[in-house]
Amino acid sequence: MTKKALLAHLESVANTTLPDRFYGLKENELKDLVTYADNIVAFQSAGLDKLFKSISLTMKYIPNFALVSLTKRFLEPPLAARVTQKLTMKQVTAVGNDLTADYLAEVCLYQDNQLSADIFAALKPRHAEDILSLLCEQHPTKILDLYPKLTGTQQRWVLKTLSPQSVSKADLVSASRKEVFQQICQGRKGG
């Protein structure tokens, strides 16, 4: 992995801006840090994958209207994100199209960026736009991470919706986020 990829991996694991000193580390130091962070995550989540797989298998036998109600009432967004990883896209969209945009925006914060983008592409377009709007307003850093993986239509939506002033300069430390931010700013000027 390159230094840029290692930093991006750490950002995705932490889901926050990294301390400035991480960007000054040498590549071999970053590799050690990534290995250490991945080991912590693996230790803390040991056994949970099997639980989430069991939940996803059980969900096949519960009608969607009941799943929507149960999900909103009893499944916290971080757990919903983990269960979603084990579901088919058909299951995800059947339930996701009936969940509120604010709940799904919160779930998105805990999901892999590619999975979130795939889900947005599969959801009803208006529903996906509502979720993206909330993310643009409340979690612009997540939008910077998602943007390259979104469909062209969704990227154009983000260009219209995201206010560059809402992005904190502290969140633009990584090269990948700076690049996406510049791309968005240029797209807004050109569009």
C-alpha positions as CSV (number, residue, x, y, z in Angstrom):
1,M,0.0,0.0,0.0
2,T,1.1,3.5,-0.7
3,K,1.3,6.2,2.0
4,K,-1.8,7.8,0.6
5,A,-3.7,4.5,0.7
6,L,-2.5,3.8,4.3
7,L,-3.7,7.2,5.4
8,A,-7.1,6.7,3.6
9,H,-7.5,3.4,5.3
10,L,-6.8,4.9,8.8
11,E,-9.3,7.7,8.0
12,S,-12.0,5.1,7.1
13,V,-11.4,3.0,10.2
14,A,-11.5,6.1,12.5
15,N,-14.2,7.8,10.5
16,T,-12.6,11.1,11.6
17,T,-9.7,13.3,10.8
18,L,-6.4,11.9,11.8
19,P,-4.0,13.7,14.1
20,D,-1.7,15.9,12.0
21,R,1.4,13.9,13.1
22,F,0.1,10.8,11.3
23,Y,0.6,12.6,7.9
24,G,4.3,13.1,8.7
25,L,5.0,9.4,9.5
26,K,7.1,7.4,7.2
27,E,5.5,4.7,5.1
28,N,6.9,1.8,7.2
29,E,5.6,3.5,10.4
30,L,2.2,3.9,8.9
31,K,2.1,0.2,7.9
32,D,2.8,-0.7,11.6
33,L,0.1,1.7,12.7
34,V,-2.4,0.3,10.2
35,T,-1.6,-3.3,11.3
36,Y,-2.1,-2.3,14.9
37,A,-5.4,-0.5,14.2
38,D,-6.7,-3.4,12.2
39,N,-5.8,-5.9,15.0
40,I,-7.7,-3.8,17.5
41,V,-10.7,-3.7,15.2
42,A,-10.5,-7.4,14.6
43,F,-10.2,-8.2,18.3
44,Q,-13.1,-5.9,19.3
45,S,-15.4,-7.3,16.6
46,A,-14.5,-11.0,16.9
47,G,-17.6,-13.1,16.7
48,L,-19.8,-10.3,15.6
49,D,-19.6,-11.2,11.9
50,K,-21.3,-14.6,12.7
51,L,-24.0,-12.8,14.7
52,F,-24.7,-10.3,11.9
53,K,-24.8,-13.2,9.3
54,S,-27.3,-15.0,11.5
55,I,-29.4,-11.8,11.8
56,S,-29.4,-11.4,8.0
57,L,-30.5,-15.0,7.5
58,T,-33.3,-14.5,9.9
59,M,-34.4,-11.3,8.1
60,K,-35.4,-13.4,5.0
61,Y,-38.4,-14.8,6.9
62,I,-39.7,-11.5,8.3
63,P,-42.0,-9.4,6.1
64,N,-40.5,-6.1,5.0
65,F,-43.1,-3.9,6.7
66,A,-42.2,-5.6,10.0
67,L,-38.4,-5.2,9.3
68,V,-38.8,-1.5,8.7
69,S,-40.6,-1.1,12.0
70,L,-38.1,-3.3,13.9
71,T,-35.1,-1.6,12.4
72,K,-36.1,1.9,13.3
73,R,-37.1,1.0,16.8
74,F,-34.4,-1.5,17.8
75,L,-31.4,-1.5,15.5
76,E,-28.9,1.3,16.2
77,P,-27.2,2.7,13.0
78,P,-23.8,1.2,13.7
79,L,-25.3,-2.2,14.0
80,A,-27.6,-1.7,11.0
81,A,-24.4,-0.8,9.0
82,R,-22.8,-4.1,10.0
83,V,-26.0,-6.2,9.2
84,T,-26.3,-4.5,5.9
85,Q,-22.9,-5.9,4.9
86,K,-24.4,-9.4,5.1
87,L,-27.6,-8.7,3.1
88,T,-28.2,-8.9,-0.6
89,M,-28.8,-5.6,-2.4
90,K,-32.4,-6.7,-3.0
91,Q,-32.9,-7.0,0.7
92,V,-31.2,-3.8,1.5
93,T,-33.2,-1.7,-1.0
94,A,-36.5,-3.4,-0.1
95,V,-36.1,-2.2,3.5
96,G,-34.0,0.9,2.8
97,N,-36.6,2.5,0.5
98,D,-39.0,2.6,3.5
99,L,-36.6,3.8,6.2
100,T,-36.2,7.5,6.8
101,A,-33.4,9.5,5.2
102,D,-32.1,10.7,8.5
103,Y,-31.7,7.1,9.8
104,L,-30.0,5.9,6.6
105,A,-27.7,8.9,6.6
106,E,-26.6,7.9,10.1
107,V,-26.2,4.3,9.0
108,C,-24.0,5.5,6.1
109,L,-21.5,7.0,8.6
110,Y,-20.6,3.5,9.7
111,Q,-20.6,1.8,6.3
112,D,-17.9,1.2,3.8
113,N,-17.9,4.0,1.2
114,Q,-18.3,1.6,-1.7
115,L,-21.2,-0.2,-0.1
116,S,-22.9,3.1,0.6
117,A,-22.5,4.2,-3.0
118,D,-23.9,0.9,-4.3
119,I,-26.9,1.3,-2.0
120,F,-27.5,4.8,-3.1
121,A,-27.4,3.7,-6.7
122,A,-30.0,1.0,-6.0
123,L,-32.4,3.1,-3.8
124,K,-35.2,5.2,-5.3
125,P,-33.4,8.2,-6.8
126,R,-35.4,10.8,-4.7
127,H,-34.7,8.9,-1.5
128,A,-31.0,8.7,-2.3
129,E,-30.9,12.4,-2.9
130,D,-32.6,13.1,0.4
131,I,-29.9,11.0,2.2
132,L,-27.1,12.8,0.2
133,S,-28.6,16.2,1.1
134,L,-28.5,15.3,4.8
135,L,-24.9,14.1,4.5
136,C,-23.9,17.3,2.7
137,E,-25.4,19.4,5.5
138,Q,-24.4,17.4,8.5
139,H,-21.4,15.3,7.5
140,P,-19.6,16.9,4.6
141,T,-16.4,14.9,5.3
142,K,-18.3,11.7,4.6
143,I,-19.4,13.2,1.3
144,L,-15.8,13.9,0.4
145,D,-15.1,10.2,1.0
146,L,-18.2,9.0,-0.9
147,Y,-18.1,11.4,-3.8
148,P,-15.7,9.5,-6.1
149,K,-17.8,6.3,-5.8
150,L,-21.2,7.9,-6.5
151,T,-23.0,7.8,-9.8
152,G,-22.6,10.8,-12.2
153,T,-26.2,11.9,-11.4
154,Q,-25.5,11.7,-7.7
155,Q,-22.2,13.6,-8.1
156,R,-24.1,16.4,-9.9
157,W,-26.6,16.4,-7.0
158,V,-23.7,16.8,-4.5
159,L,-22.2,19.6,-6.6
160,K,-25.5,21.5,-6.3
161,T,-26.1,20.7,-2.7
162,L,-22.7,20.8,-0.8
163,S,-21.7,24.2,0.4
164,P,-17.8,24.4,0.3
165,Q,-18.0,26.6,3.4
166,S,-19.4,23.6,5.3
167,V,-16.2,21.7,4.9
168,S,-13.7,22.3,7.7
169,K,-10.1,23.0,6.6
170,A,-9.1,20.5,9.4
171,D,-10.8,17.8,7.4
172,L,-8.8,18.5,4.3
173,V,-5.5,17.2,5.6
174,S,-5.4,14.1,3.5
175,A,-4.5,14.2,-0.2
176,S,-7.6,12.3,-1.2
177,R,-10.0,14.6,0.5
178,K,-8.2,17.7,-0.8
179,E,-8.4,16.3,-4.3
180,V,-12.1,15.6,-4.1
181,F,-12.8,19.0,-2.5
182,Q,-11.0,20.8,-5.3
183,Q,-12.9,18.7,-7.8
184,I,-16.2,19.7,-6.2
185,C,-15.2,23.4,-6.1
186,Q,-14.2,23.3,-9.8
187,G,-17.4,21.5,-10.7
188,R,-19.5,24.1,-8.9
189,K,-17.7,26.9,-10.8
190,G,-18.2,25.1,-14.1
191,G,-21.8,24.1,-13.5
